[in-house]
């Protein structure tokens, strides 16, 4: 057997032994670490579940906060302006008109259905609105809207919806019952 052959044989013998040792060491390590790996995997799964639960909780709180903030917005608007035009406002604040109507009803507002839109008014604003319409004698809708002051948008919305009409007998604008 030549020197070259002997070196190859020794080398391949060493490689085989090293491979066998590496395999046995990895098996020993793997068997020793399996319980630890299992424990880590279980902890990760529990943490993932807790994170999912927290996300769900935050999302539900966000929805409640949005509902509350919508209710706050409606009450504040009714207090400051006296009314809300549902269609225009829902587009502006990105809320459904039905959610606005629901919150307005909860706040004690009167809902005046104008067909494709609605005007939501506080009871005191409705009294003022009716008083102003009674004082407005012009039959010209544009002139009447100008005389309605802060209620001009509500007047126009209700007039277009056929809820507010000019009563020629009475000589004034009024809400159709």
Secondary structure, DSSP 8 states (H G I E B T S, - for coil): --HHHHHHHHHHHHHHHHHHHHHHHHHHHHHHHHHHHHHHHHHHHHHHHHHHHHHHHHHHHHHHHHHHHHHHHHHHHHHHTSEEEHHHHHHHHT--HHHHHHHHHHTT-EEEE-SS-EEEE-HHHHHHHHHHHHH-----HHHHHHHTGGGHHHHHHHHHTTSEEEETTTTEEEE--
